[in-house]
Structure formats: structure tokens, C-alpha cells
């Protein structure tokens, strides 16, 4: 999910940069455009790097994978809720 959000922010930064370079008319001042380009690109790249590190760590050590741990907890609670026969 983080990778999707990070990718979208990088895409938005790219679109803003493309519009800035192409001198597309807008009501937003140029310094605000540059500020948001830097902000979107920085946060987007940071989220992509963080998501990649989490994925890599989970792949190297499946026991520490947060998604797998949540699934294990869900299955444990399901077993506890079942009535015994």
C-alpha cells in the first residue's frame, strides 16, 4: 500500500514538473509549484524506499513479516472462537 501511495506522489510531482516546464497557465504561483514538486517527490521517494525495505526484510525473514504475523494472529483467534465438538 505504501508503494502505491509513494508511486502516486512521484507521478504527481512529475505531472507538476511537466506543467511547470511547459508553461501551462495556472493560478498557482511558480514558487508554490516548485515547493509542491519537491514535497511530493521527496515524500514519494521516501515512501517507496521504506516500502522496499519492509518488503525486503519480510522476504529475508518471514518470521518478522508484519503481514504474516497479522495473519497468524487472525488464525489463532479464529481457532479460539470455534466451539469444540
C-alpha positions in Angstrom: 0.0 0.0 0.0 2.8 2.4 0.8 4.4 1.7 -2.6 1.2 2.7 -4.3 1.0 6.0 -2.4 4.6 6.7 -3.0 4.3 6.0 -6.7 1.3 8.2 -6.9 3.1 11.1 -5.2 6.1 10.7 -7.6 3.7 10.7 -10.5 2.0 13.9 -9.2 5.4 15.6 -8.9 6.3 14.5 -12.4 3.0 16.0 -13.8 3.5 19.2 -11.9 7.1 19.5 -13.2 5.9 18.8 -16.7 3.3 21.6 -16.4 5.9 23.9 -15.0 8.4 23.3 -17.8 5.6 23.6 -20.4 4.4 26.9 -19.0 0.9 25.7 -18.7 -1.3 28.5 -17.4 -2.3 28.1 -13.8 -3.5 30.2 -10.8 -0.7 28.7 -8.6 2.4 30.8 -8.2 5.7 29.3 -9.5 7.3 29.1 -6.1 4.3 27.1 -4.8 4.5 24.7 -7.7 8.2 24.2 -7.1 7.5 23.7 -3.4 4.9 21.0 -4.1 7.1 19.3 -6.7 9.9 19.0 -4.1 7.5 17.9 -1.4 5.6 15.3 -3.5 8.9 13.9 -4.9 10.6 13.7 -1.6 7.8 12.1 0.3 7.0 9.8 -2.6 10.6 8.6 -2.9 10.9 8.1 0.9 7.7 6.0 0.9 8.9 3.9 -2.0 12.3 3.3 -0.3 10.6 2.4 3.0 8.1 0.0 1.3 11.0 -1.6 -0.5 13.0 -2.1 2.8 9.9 -3.6 4.6 9.3 -5.9 1.6 13.0 -7.0 1.5 13.1 -7.5 5.3 9.9 -9.6 5.2 11.3 -11.7 2.3 14.6 -12.3 4.1 13.0 -13.2 7.5 9.4 -14.4 7.1 9.0 -14.6 10.9 9.3 -10.8 11.2 7.0 -10.1 8.3 4.2 -7.9 9.8 1.6 -9.1 7.3 2.3 -12.7 8.1 2.2 -12.0 11.8 -1.2 -10.4 11.5 -2.5 -13.5 9.5 -1.1 -15.8 12.2 -2.9 -13.8 14.9 -6.2 -13.9 13.0 -6.0 -17.6 12.5 -5.2 -18.1 16.2 -8.2 -16.0 17.3 -10.4 -18.0 14.8 -9.3 -21.2 16.4 -10.1 -19.9 19.9 -13.6 -18.8 18.9 -14.6 -22.1 17.3 -16.7 -24.3 19.6 -15.3 -27.6 20.4 -17.0 -30.7 19.1 
